[in-house]
Amino acid sequence: MRPEGGTARGAFSAVIFDLWQTLVPWQVDEANRFYDRMAETVGVESGRFREAWLSGRPSRETGPIVDHLEGLFADLGVEGEVDGLVAMRREWTKRSLVPRPDALETLAELRRRGYRLGLISVCSQDVPEVWDETPLAGTLDETVFSCDVGISKPDPRIYEIACERLGVEPAECLFVGDGANDELPGAERVGMTAVQLRPPGEELTESGKAWQGASIGSLAEVLAYC
């Protein structure tokens, strides 16, 4: 909920969103099934593949996914081309980038009110590659993908890049995220106002659970800040 004595309506000129588990829900069961499909494709036991895949997050989220997969294949002792797995990942990501029911309407209303809209996402290369084929294409003024800029949340530089692209100062920005990757304190450390999206019944990461600041239950509630 909005804190008593919080930032006054109209104090912001931009709203910056996280992607996964914010604009788009992260479907844990679907992701796990996809990890199993990738494991089967490369001929590796599912648990072993999943452990290697998850431990390699920093690599693929700050650089080319092909480089990451070639290293993953080497670590697992697998021979073969990575192109098929890259294509499989791209298609899965495109199908998964389905906004929350109130996301597009909220973004449209914020834009109608004159706010600059941004995105900062910790993600692998498949996300920007399919972005223009998803319902979110064209809804944001600027998008910052960690895999493109080579840095991830909560590095202050990734927030600064978003502000520079939007043409605003951090103090003019409201940042909205679920709290993964220590993103909310990271946003506050650069001077933004941060609010957590905390829908009832949805699981949070450990850093999300640790957040003690302002929270909302739906994306539509962002409008109360603007």
N, C-alpha and C positions, 0 to 999 in steps of 0.2 A: 504494500500500500504506500501511498505518498506520505512522506514524513511531515509532521506538523511543522510549520514554519519553513517548508521547503522552497525551492527556487520558484520565483513568481512566474506566472503564465506569460509567455512571450519573451522570456529572458534568453532563449536559445535562438540561433539562426540555422542550426544543423542538427540532424539526428543521425547517429551512426549505429548500425545494427551488426550483431554477430550473425552468422549464417546457421550452422547446424545446432539444433535444439533451441533455436530462437526463431528466425523466419521459417525454417524448415525443421520439423521434428526428426530426431535421430531414432530410427527404428532398430533397436538392438537385436531383436530376433532375426530381422531381415539381413542385417549386417553379418551376423554369425553364420547364417545360411550361405551368404555369399563367400565368406572366408572358406567355408567347407567346399564350395564349388571350385574356388581357385586352387585349393589343396589337391582336389581330385584331378584337376586339369594338369598340374605339374607332377602328379604322382608322389605326393608326400603325405604322410599321416597328418590328419587334420589338426590335432593338438600341437604338433611340432611346427606346422606351417603357421598357425595362428599366433603362436608365441613369437616366432621370428617376424611376422608381419607387424604385430603390435609394438614390438620393441624397436622396430625401424621407423616409427612415426617421424621423429625429428628429421631424418634424412629426406623422406619423400615429401614432407611438408615445407621444406625450404629449398628444394631443388627439383630437377627433372625426375619424373617417376621412372623413366627408363633406366637411369643410373641406379636408382634405388633397387629396382627389380633385378638388375644384373648382379648387384652385390648380394641380394637375397638368394638368388639362384646359386651363387658361389658358396655362400654360407651353408645352404642346404644340400650342397653336392648334386645339384640338378643341372643337366645340360639341356639346351634348347633355346629357341627364340622367345623373346619377351613380348613381341608385338601382339600375339594373340591374347595374352593376359591384359595388356594395356587396352586393347579394344573391348574386352569383356568388362573391364573396370569402367571404361568410359560409358558404356551402355547402361550399366547398373547405376552409375551416378546420375545419368540423365533421367532415368525412371524414378530415382529417389528424391530428386529436387522438386518436391511438391510442397508448395507453401502451406502454412497453417491456414485454416478457413478464414481467419480475419486479417491475414497478412496483406494481401493485395489491396483490400479496401482501406486499411490503415495507411499504407504507403501512399495511396492515391489521395487520401484526405490531407495527409501531411504536405504533400506536394501542392495541393489546392491552397493550403494555408501559406505557402511560400517558403517552406523549409527546404534547405539543401539536404539531400539524402545520401548517406554513404554506407558502405559495407566493409568490415574487416573480418576476413575469414582465415582461420588456420585450416588449410586443406591441401590436397595433392593436386597435381596438374590437370587431372581429369575434370575438375570443377570449372576452371576458366575455359577449358576447351569446349565444354558443352553448354556454357552459360547462355549463349544467345539462342539456344534451342529450348530453353525452359520458360515457364510462366513468369519468372522474375526478370527476364530480359527487358531492359528499358525502364524498369521501375525505380532505379537508383541513379543518382548523378555520377557517383564514382564508386569503383570497387577495388579493394586492395586484397589480393590473395597472397598468403605467405609464401607459396611456392614460386610466385613471380618475383617478389621483392627480396627473397632470401633471408627473411627474418620472421619471427613468430611472436605472438602475444606471450608474455606481457612486455616484451621489449618496447621501450618508449618510442623507438623510431617508427614502429609500424603505425602507431596512433598519429605521430607527427606527419607521416606520409599522407594519411587520410585527410588530415586538416589542410595540408598544403594543396592537395588536389581539389579539395572543396573550396579553398580560398577563405578559410575561417580560422579563428584562434581556438585552442582547446577549451577555453572558458566559455565559448559560445556553443559547445557541443553537449548534447545528451547522448550517452552511450547506453545501449540496451543489449544485454546478453544473459545467457543462462548461468555464467560464472565459471565455466571450464577454463583451463589454462591461466588461472589467476587473472582473467581479463578485466574484471570489475575494479579491483584495487589498482591494476595497471592503468586503466583509464583515469582513475582519480589521481594517480601520481603525476600524470602529465597535465592535470588541471581541468579534466572533464567532469561532468556530473554523471554518475553511473547509477543505473537501476537494473535490478535483476528480473528477468522473466521467470516466474516460478509457478507454472500452471499446476493446479491441484492434481495429485496422483502421479505426477511425472518424477522420475528419479533424477537426482542431481549428482554431479561429480563431487569428489571430496572438497575441491576448492569452492564449488558452488554451495555446498552445505555450510561452509565456513563463513559465507558472506552474511554480515550483520546489518547491512545498509538497506536502503529502500528496495521494495520489490512490488511487482504487479503480477496478477494472475492471468492476464491475457494481453496480446499485443494491442488490442483496441484501447486499453487503459493508458497507453503511451500518450494518447490525445489529451489526457488530463494534464500532462506536463507542458503541453504546447498550445 
